[in-house]
Amino acid sequence: MPSMTAVFGGMIAQEVLKGVSGKFCPIQQYFYFDSLESLPAEELTEAETAPVGSRYDNQIAVIGKTLHDKIRNQRQFLVGSGAIGCEMLKNWAMMGLGSGPGGKITVTDNDSIEKSNLNRQFLFRPADVGKQKSIAAARAVIKMNPDLEGHIDSKQDKVGQDSENIFDDKFWSEIDAVTNALDNVDARTYVDRRCVFYKKPLLESGTLGTKGNTQVVYPNLTESYSSSRDPPEKSIPLCTLRSFPNQIEHTIAWAKNLFQEFFALSAENVNLYLSQPNFVESTLKQSGDQKAILENIQACLVTAKPLTFEECIIWARQEFEKKFHNDIVQLLYNFPKDAVTSTGTPFWFGPKRAPTPIVFDSNNETHMAFIVAAANLHAFNFGLKGEDTDVATYKKIVDNMILPEFSPRSGVKIQVTEDENNAEGGSGSMFEDDDLKKLAESLPPPSSLAGYRMVPAEFEKDDDTNHHIDFITATSNLRATNYAIEPADRLKTKFIAGRIIPAIATTTALVAGLVNLELYKVTDGKSRLEDYKNGFLNLATPFIGFSEPIASPKMKYNNKEVDKIWDRFELARDITLKELLDTFKEKEGLTITMLSHGVSLLYASFYPPKRLAERYSMPLTKLIESVSKVPVPEHAKSLIFEICADDLDDEDVEVPYICLKL
């Protein structure tokens, strides 16, 4: 069976890597694994498992012709075609999933192939870089199994609320099950909600390096993916990023923020100023450092607009001095190395490291790496041609520069803790601040620069020629030098700044194999909770374990038991509010006390009689539009209503939601 081969193949390949590299703990005991639950419920006969002379005879010998035919006629929806998605499609091609007359695979992925994908998403080749993942992956598996020709539909749409006109009621009604191969929680939870609504089985999985997990979501049997959530990742406090880093992750995050500030936001703000008539007024009404935004626009368009690449090099040298010398001198002026807190303890203690200003040295490789990358990115913003070749060109210019000596200023506020107010807050509206008003008036009118636009730099980690990772690496390591933090090489910086999720082919192969073993069970329609298994593994330890899925919780009202996740009240037509209230009282013995749709409260028993009288006669769709002031979307085929209700004893009870079919 392809799925079992993938499980053992992933495990054995990881052991080979351990033997070659000496990294991680090898298996030191007898390893046994079976998935007998994946076999058909009915006993297999000799005739059922006899070969038919096809490429699937090995699979038929294990699961029989009946289940094999079900596999071939499955209509499966794969969300994502990255690392796990490639493994899924490979397994499906070997299984023949969707290759029958009634079978179909729909795969969607809005991402394109990057160079860094090639080491773990094995359906892609160097020639595929830049192409859409779903198209390239589908083409690759059709070569593996020509039976899939005409049975794979490749889409490039992100599954979400914006694409509900594409993945609509008709689409969901025509599929049998869904398999997630996603890399973010938001997309997973959205697909999970859709599967719950349309009562479709969902096979969920994920990997992180050598770790992996699988989960089965089955209608009216298990809990959903969204029933449990991991705690959110801790963010780095802003004060730590700005003034008190103590880890290389802090300096890399600071460097990436500086990249966005210098080469993306600055150009975007200039372009908005030139294209939006009320940009200044709207900016000054928002929170933030409005003065800095206007000063940056003035610098880009008037006072510091470079006309030659040499001026870009000068700018880079000036920014080096500001960020790695002057700002550090200012920080030490506010908080000297012998400073103490109000309690008498040293200020620079524990995670707070006293920094040291950097004196620029053109013979230092990291110093010059910053100059080269920053100058070229600055030139890119202004449409100037950079120079990547001779560092001597840069050294000649920076060595002849004379920068003014910096003197720290009193009265500069620096945020010390996360609880303190942001020291870089805004300055108020243009009409309350004379300086801001004068600054705004000094900007050149957009009409005088008709057609002029800057070019924002969109961060791309996989292009080695665009200076993005070069800038972040040099900036981060200079910041690390300031604070005596061990610097990171380019690869580690790229890994962290690019938020590359670790994926190892061995783990993804094993996880995909486990998921597809569950797919046999889903296709066979097994309805016992103990037939399904959620998997958890860490190939480094090594550990692999399984548990039964958690049963879907139940709730009761008026001696009726309903499924808390999967059940709902169905309305076949658009009835009035009064009809809804009466129907629930007569048929369910429930008194609806509140009715809502999204964020709109449509009915509450405490509303004034006059307001209720106006709403009683309204159909539910008209009631939504009247309260929310937003029309019901034309493509909507159903509407969801949340209710609060009392039972026959006038006690609050938990009840399902209402689904109105349009």
N, C-alpha and C positions, 0 to 999 in steps of 0.2 A: 504494500500500500504506500503511495507517495507520501502521505502524511506521517506514517510511522517512520519511513525512511528519513524524512526531514528532521524528526525528533532525534533519532539516533545519530544522524549525520551531523547535526549541530553540536550534540554532546561530544562526539568523538573528535570532531574538528577542533573543539576548544581544548580537549586533552592534548592534541598534537601541538597546539600553540603553547600550552603549558610546558610540554617537553622541550620545545625549541627555545623558548624564552626564559624558562625558569620562573615565570610570573604566575601567581595564584596557586592555590592548593589543588593538587591532582586528586582524582578519585582513588581511594585506598581501600576499597571494599567491593564486594559483589554488587553490581547494579542490575536491578530488575525493574522493568516497566511494562505494563500492558494496558490496553484500553478495550477490555472485553465488552464494555457498555456500548462501544461504537458498532458492534455487530447487530444485525437485525434482530428484532424481538422474537420472530418466528424461527424455528429450527431450520437450518439450511439442509437441503437435500442434495444428492449427487447430481441430479439434473439441473438444479438451481445454480450450482457452482461449476458446471462443465464449461470448458473453453468454447468460444464462438469464433475463434480465428481473428480477433481484433487486437489492437494495441492495449486493450484494457483487460485482457484475460487474467493477469495477475490480480487485479483488483476484484474481478468477478469471482475468482477462486476464494476470496476472503469474505466478501459481503454479499455475493449472489447477484443474479441478474435483476431481480426486482428492485433492490435498493440502488443498483448501478443505473438502471433506467431512470429512477427518480433523480439521481445525481445529474444525469445528462440533461434532464428537462427542468432543472432548477432555474429560477429567475432570480439572480443574485445581484445585489447592489453593493459595490465596493467603494467606500469613501476614502480616497487617498491612494496614491500609487508611488509612495516613497520607499523607504527601506522595507517595512513590513508589507506594504502593498505589492512590491515586486515579488516577494516570497509567496504571498497569497496567490497571485496570478500564475506563478510557476507551478505551484501545487495544483491549482485548478486545471491548468492545461494538462498536467499528467493524469489527473482524475477524470478528465473529460467533462468537467462541470459546465453546464450550459450549452453543451455541443449538440444536444438532441433537437428534434424538430420543434419542441416547445420551450427549449432552453434559451437563456440569454444572460449575459454579464453586462451590467452597466457600471463603468468605472469613471469617476470624476476626480479631477485634481486641477486646481487653478494655478499651480506652480509650474515653473519651467526648470529644466535640468541645469544644474551648476556643476562646475568641475569637481567640487568637493563631494558631490553625490556618487561619483564613479567608484569609490572604494567600498561602498556598502549597498548600493542599489544596482545589483548586478545585471539587470535587464538593459541598462544603458551603456553606451560606448562613447568614446571621445567625440565621434561625429554627431552624437545626439545633443551635445551641449548647446543650450539655447532653445531647444525644442520643448514642446509641451510634454510633461511626464505621462499623462494618460494616453496620448497618441503613440508615443514611442514604446511604452510598456505593452500596449495592445498589439502593436506590430510585432514586437519581439515574441510574445507567446503564441501568436498565430503561426510564426515560423516553427515553434516547438511542436505545435499541434494544429495542422491545417484544418481539422474538424471545427475549429473555432471561427473560421472564416465566415463572416456574416452574422456571427452570434455575439460580437462584442460591440457595444456602443460607447465610444470615448467622448466624454464631455469635459469641458474646461471651466465649469461653473463651481463656485464655492457654495457649499450647502449651508444655507442660512435663510433668514427672513427675507433677504433681498431677492432670493431665487425661488420663492415659493410659487411663483407663476410658472417656473420650469419644472421643479419637483412638486407637482400639484397632486390633487386627489387621484387623478387618473394614473399618474406615475406610481404612486404608493400602492394603489390597489392592484397593480399588475406585477409587483415583485413578491417573492416568497420570503426573503430574509435579507438582512443587512450585515455587512462586515465593516467594522471601522479599522482604518489604518492611518490614524491621525496623529498629529504631534502637539495638540493643544487641548486644554480642558474645555474651553468654551465651545469649540466645534463638537466635541464629544457629547457634551450635555445637550446641545441642540438636536443632534441626531437621535440621542436617547429619547428626548421628548417626542420627536416625530414617530419613533418606533412604538412608544407607549400609546400615542394617540391612534395610530393606525393598526396597533396590535400586531406588530411584526417582530419576529425573533431578531436579536442583535448579538453579534459576536464581537467582543471588545478585547483589545490587547494593547500592550505598550512595552517598550524596552528602555533601559537606561544603562548603557555599557553592558556589563555581564548580567544585569538584573532584568527580569521580565515578569509579566503577569498576563493572565487571560481571564476573561469573565463571560459567562453566559447569561443573557437576559431573555427570558422566555415568557410569553404572554400568559397571564393568570396563574403563573407558577412561581417565578422568582421576583425578587426586588429589581428595580431598575438601576442603571449605572449611577444616576443622580441621587440615589437613596443614601449614599455615603460619599463624603468628600474628604480629600486630603487637606491638611492645614495649609494656608497660603504661604508662599515663600516670603522670608523676611527681606525687606528692602533695606538698603544702606541709608542710615540717617543722613540728611542733607548737610548737617554741620560736620559730619565725618568726611564726607566727600570734599567739602570746600576747604577745610582747615586742619583736620586731624586724622588723616588716613593712617592705617597701621598694617594693611595687607595689600598685596599686589592687586587683588580684585578691586580694591578701592581706587587705586591709581588708574587702572584700566577703565573703570567706569567714568572717572573724572576726565580721562583723555577722550573717551568717546563723546561725552557731553560737550567737550571743547570742540571736537570735530563738527558736531551738529551746530554749535553756536557760530563758529567761524565760517564754515563753508556751506551750510544748508540754510539755517534760519536767517542769516544776514541777507543772503541773496533773495530769499523768499519774501522778506519784509520789504526790500527795495522794489521787487516786482509788484507786490500788492499796492505799495504807495503809488507806483506809476500807472496801475490799472484800475484801482478802486477810488472813485471820487471822494468818498468820505472816510478814507483810511485813517487819517490823523485823528479826526473826531472820535471814531469808533475805538481806536487804540487807546486813547486817553481816558475813555470811560471804563476800560477794563482794568483788572488788578495786574500788578507786575511793575517792572521797572520801565515806565513809559519813556523816561528821559534817555535811558540807554538805547532804546529802540530808535528814537529820533536822532540821537547823536550818531548811531551807526549808519542810518540812512544818509545823513549829512556827510559822513566820512566817505561812504561808498560813491556818492554822487558828486561831491565837491572837494572837500579838503584833503582826502587821502586816496583819491581814485588813481590807480596806477596806469601809466601810459606805456611803460616798458617792463620787460621782465626783470630788469635790474631793480626797479622800484618794488617789485614783489619780494625780492631777496632782502631788501632793506626793511620792508614790513615784517618779514619773518624774524629777522634779527631783533627788531624792536619788541616783538611779542615774546621772544625768548627771554629778553631782559625783564619784561613785565611779569611774566608768569613764574619764572624760576629764580628770580633774584629780588625784584622790587616787592612783589606780594609777600614773599617770605620775610623780608626785612620789616615790612609793615606789621606782619603777624607777631614777630619777635619784639617789635616796639610796643605793641599792645600787651603782649604777654612775654616778658623777658624769661630767659631760661631759669632764673632763680625766683620767678613769681610764685606766690602762694595764694591759696583760696581764702575765702572769708573764715574758714575753720582752721586756718594755719597749716594745712597740708600743701605739699608742692603741687603747683598747677600742672606741670609736665610730669605726670605720674601714671603708671598703668598703661592703658592703650594709647594715651596721648604721648606722642613722640615730639620732642623739640626739634624743629627742622633746622637745616643749614642752607643759606643761600648758595646758589651755584654761580661761580665766576666763569663766564664764557671762554672756551678754548677752541679755536678753530682746528686744532690738531686732535680734538676728541671726536671719535667716530659717532657717538650718540648725539653730541651737540650738532654736528654737521648733518646728521640724518634728519633731525628736526628741521633745520634750515631748508634742506633740499625738498622735503615733502611739503612743508608749509608754503614755500614759495611757489611750487608747482600747482598746488591746490588753489592758492590765491589767484594765480594767473588764469587757471581754469574758470574760476568764477567770473572773471572779467573778459573772457574770450581771448586771452593772450597766449601765445605759444611759449611753452616752458622749455627748459633744457635739462635733459636727464643724464647727460654724458659725463662731463668733466667737473669734478668737485672743485678743482682749482679755480674755476670761474666764480664759484660761490665764495671761496676763501679770499680771493683777491678783493671782493667787494666788502665782505664783513670785516676783514682786517683793517681796512681803511676807514671804517666808520668810527665816529666819536659820539658816544651817547652821553647825555647829561647825567650828572651824578644824582642819585635818588635820595631824597630826604623824606623820611616817614612823617605822616601828618597826624596831628592829634584830632580827636573827635570821630575817627573812623570806627564804626561799630562792626564787630565780628561775632557771628552767632556761635555760642559755645555749646548749647544743648538743643535738642530737638524741640523742647517746650518753649524756647524763647521765640519772640516774634522774628520773622524773617528780616534780616538786616538790610535786605535789598528790595524793600517794598517800593510801591509806586509813589508818585508825588502829587496825586490829585488831578483834577481836570485842568484843561488848558486855560480856562478862564479864571481859575483860582490861583494860578502860578504864573507870574510874569516871565520867569526864566523859560518855562515850557512854551509860553506863547511866543516869545521872541525866537526860540529855537525852531518852532513850527513855521513861523513866518520866514525864516532864513532859508528854508528848503527850496530848491528850484521847483517851479511849477511843473507838473507832469507834462503839460503841453509842450514845454521847451525841450523835452526829451522823448518826443513821440517816436515809438518804434524801438527804443532802447530797452534791453532787458539783460539782467545778469543770469548766469547759469548756475543754479544750485547743484551741489554735489550730493547725489543720492548714494548712501553708503552701500558699497559692494565689496564683500570680503574676499571674493574668489578671483578678482582681477589683480594680478601681481604688478601691473603697470600703472595703476591709477593712483598710487601713493596713499591710499586710504589706510591700509593696515600699517604701512611704513610710518605714517604720521602718528597713529595711535600707539604703536610700539615705542617710538622715540619719546613721545610725550609722556607716556606712562612710566618709562624707565627714568626719565629726568625727574619726574615727580617722586618716584621711588628713591632716587638719589638724595633728593631734598630731605626725605624722612628716614633714611638709612634702612630702607626695605629692600629685600633681595629682588633684583630685577627679573623680568621674564623674557624669554626669547620670543621671536616673531610667531612661532607656531602656537605657543601657549596663549599669547595675546590674541591671536586670531580666533582661537578656540573660545575664549571668554567673551571678547568683544562681539564676535559674530554669533554668540549664543548658539553654538553648535551643540546639538543634543547628541551625546555619545551613542553611537550605534555600531554594534559589531555584527558581522554577517553570521557568526555562529549563533548568537542569541536570537536574532531575527528569524533565522531558519528554524530553530527549535520552537520558538513561540508560534510561528505560523503553522508548524506541524501540529502543535497542541490545539490551536484554534480549529483546524480542519478536521481533527478527530471529533471535536464537538459538532462540526458541521454535518458529519454523517448522522449523528443523533437527531439534530434538528430536522434534517431532511426526512428521516424515518418517522418523525412525529412522536418521539418518545415523550410521555407525559408525566413521568415520575421524577420527583425532585432528585432522588438519589442516583438517577441515571446520568446526571450532568455533573461536571467537575470544573471548578475554578482553579487555575494553576498559579503557582508562585515559585520563582526560581532565581538562583544566583549561581552562575557557572563558576565564579571565582572561589566560592567557599569550599566545595560545591554543595548546593542545596537545591532540591526540587521537591515540592510538596503540593498536595491537592486538598480541596475542601468542597463540600456540597455548597451550592449557591444558597443564599439566605432566602427563605420563603417570603413571598409577597405578603405584607401584613393585611389583616382583615379589620373591618369595623362593623358595628352593629347599630341598628336603629329599629324600633318597633318590631323586635324579634326577627329582623332580617339581617343576614350577614352578606356583606359585599366586599370586594377586593378594593383596598385603599388606593392602589396605584392604577389598576387596569380597568376597573368598572366606572361607568358614568351613566347619567340619565340622557337618553336620546330624545330629541324633539324632531319630528319629521317635517314640521312646517313652521312658518313664522307666525306664532300666535301672539296675542296681546299680553301685556303684563298681567291684567286681571285674569285672563284665562290661565296663565302660568300659575299664579297663586292658587286659584281654585283647583286646578288639576292636581297639584301636589298635595293639597289638603285632602282631596277625595281619594286619590289613588295610593298615595304614599303615607298618608297620615302625618304629613310634615307641614308646619307653618313656617314659610320663608320669612325671615326677619331682615335679611339684607341680600341684595343681588348686585353684583358688580361685573364689569367687563373691562379687563385690563386695569387701568388706573381710574376708571369712571365708576362712581357709585350710582347705579341706576335706580335702586329702590332701597328704602330703609323704613322700618315700621314707625320710627319716630319722626318722619318727615311731616310737615304741616298738612292737614287735610286738603287744602287747596292745591298744593303741589302734587299730592298723590292723585287727586281727581284728574289733573291734567295728563298724568302719565298712564293711568289705568287702561285707557282705550288705545294707547299706542302699540303697534307691533314692535317686537323686540329690536328689529333692525332700525326702525325709525327712532326708537328710544335711545339707542346708542348714538345715532347721528345728532339727536337733539341735545344730549348731555355732553358728548365729547366734542361737538362742533367739527367732527371729521367724518367724511363719508366712508361707508363700508367699502373696502377695496373690491373692484369688479371681479378680480380673480378668486376672491374668497369663496370657498365652497362650504365652509362651516365656521361657526362662531362659538367661542367658549365663554361660559358664565360661571363665576364662583358664587356659591350661596352659603349663607348661615341660616340654620333652621332649628326649630324646636320640635320635639316629638310629641306623642299623644299626652305625655305627662307634663308638657310645657318645660321640658329640660333641654338645654343646649346639647345637640348631638353633632358628631362629625359625619358629613355626608359627601358623596362624590360630587363632581362638577357636572354642569349641564352642557351638552353639545347640541347646537342647533344646526341641522343640515339645511343648506340653502339650495 
